[in-house]
């Protein structure tokens, strides 16, 4: 079976070897045993049930919570030549009936269904008459009533164990802390399943968080323009109104931004989601109604304009960036108003008091995470009981260390207050004791007579709140989630409490600034190969439109990058690239090899512009401006200005044919380049010097003209 699984991995999916625990998980399920899989987004969870479904006799039944996820995965599998289908409300009765017959005849490798359909008596009876290879329960964290994404129908899935005791089951999720893992095992009757934890680290994501000082939208715009101008991204907002306003504002600034929230019609949501999946450079501005089941690998950034309600939600939402493993950003601005709104929403919810307490404490943990001064990745992983030995070097606190202060004494006061009040009270009460408030409740417990009463008046209530949150984030204090939020001392607090260890906490500042040193978006293409990169992307998009699938279903960005780096020239060389299986080799190799050959031939004769540059010049001479050419050719303005700059360098066109600038403006810009004295003549310093008055494209063309006699 091991050889069969590896053969499927090679021939169908185009990968040469398994990653992390994939092979062990696949062998576990192929052999007829149950498994619980915790694997980070982008870690290859789907292969853990897709390969066993193909290797075992019968049909793999995949339980998936959203229509979008079903459709994406089935489209991708069909591109690989796999017999896969889905059953959901988008299909007519005739199509549904035919798929059911294929299920009964065992003609499918995989069938995706929603839990609501699966749990109907009719469908369960249908399954009892079909050859079943396995049951895969995706997004298994939805079973947790205490989690951030609870779905009631998931609780009923234990019926699979009762009615099909000999069929292996595999439950998979990317988001589950220790209590959620226990709940998955209990509610799905997976006590005998083997647990596989591949870790939660997403090293390609750069985490960046800053406080909103009233200019969050401007900060977001600068972040996108400077680092992700032509990239796909998601911007999360807390309210529908803010989604609409932000999408409209970004659109007015020239970006392709679309709103998505539950208040829009199903048709509009579907249209916007389809554009996001199939087009380049689309930004979705959304509430948390958007995201689960979105299998788009090349999302280069996820931005939050409001605080998520929990670390689990933050991890899952930011995890939608960089599923292909390439450098991506998780960028967030939060403010006090977010906390107030979230607490109001929690207070007004119909959940019982126990659930409200859990939600409240999860929010406090999220707040603590925003305020830490140490490596964010280490803290994030620790929350999920994962461990990272060294600071990651790829988060804002690593890249731009925050200002701290020696908080050892105030921490001792806070910890002593917890101890002196018998670890029975929450943050608000403890702060009142430290501030020496004249309150009946404090007197009732006699805490106006203890040594810590009133010893914290040098800090105000807000500062003490921050101190307590940071102590919780550092695991010096823990919150009793199942109780009433009372704080407890941990073993880690002892050295601080005894004065054996110095503690530095984040300094509260009125003008907190966002880190500007996060990892840049994926841009490793050499200048000489940028034309090839764009040509490959254009080819991919055309093939995707022909097949009515998202571009990444044809090939991921990582595979296109491998084409740029390796520049294969034969079918055999093409087949050795990651993500190229037998079906895709047959279907697409010739088109991409032709483009690569043309690029190589053009590079061998650099004295004239390539055909793609020549097409741009022809449109320019026909009277089109750069932006019009970009729209006409379905290329980015950056690419078109690159063509025009190249033509200026080769004296094939004059600068004033390209840019709408006066001779004086051109001279001023040229002098700026010369005065900076940078051998590389970088654009950003010039752009900043003119405070954004001239677009990067214009500056690129003027730079190209510097060595041309005026």
Protein Blocks (a to p, Z undefined) as FASTA:
>chain_A
ZZmmmmmmmmmnopabdchjlmmmmmmmmnopacdddddehilmmmmmmmmmmmpgcjdd
dddfbfklmmmmmmmmmmnopacddddfkbcfklmmmmmmmmmnopafbdcddfklmmpm
klmmmmmmpccfbdcdehkllmpmkbmkbcfklmmmmmmmmmmmmbccddddfbdcfklm
mmmmmmnopmlpccddebjadfkbccdddddehiammmmmmmmmmmmmmbccddddfbfk
lmmmmmmmmmmnopacddddfkbcfklmmmmmmmmmmmghiacdddfkboghpacfklcb
dcdfbdcfbfklmmmmmmmgoklopacdddddddfklmmmmmmmmmmpmbdfklmmmmmm
mmmmmmmmmmpmbdfklmmmmmnopacfbaghiafklmmccddddfklmmmmmmmmmmmn
oopacfklmmmmmnopacfklmmnopmmcmkgoplmmpcfklmmmmmmmmmmnopaccdf
klnopacddfklmmmmnopaccddddddfbbccdfkbccdddfbcfklmmmmmmmmmmmm
mmmmmnopafklmpgfklmmmmmmnopabfklmmmpghiafklmmmmmmmmmmmmmmmmm
mmmmmmbccfklmmmmmmmmnopafklmmmmnopafklmmmmmmmmmmnopacfklmpcc
dfklmmmmmmmmmmnopaklpaklmmmmnnomacfklmmmmmmmmmpcZZ
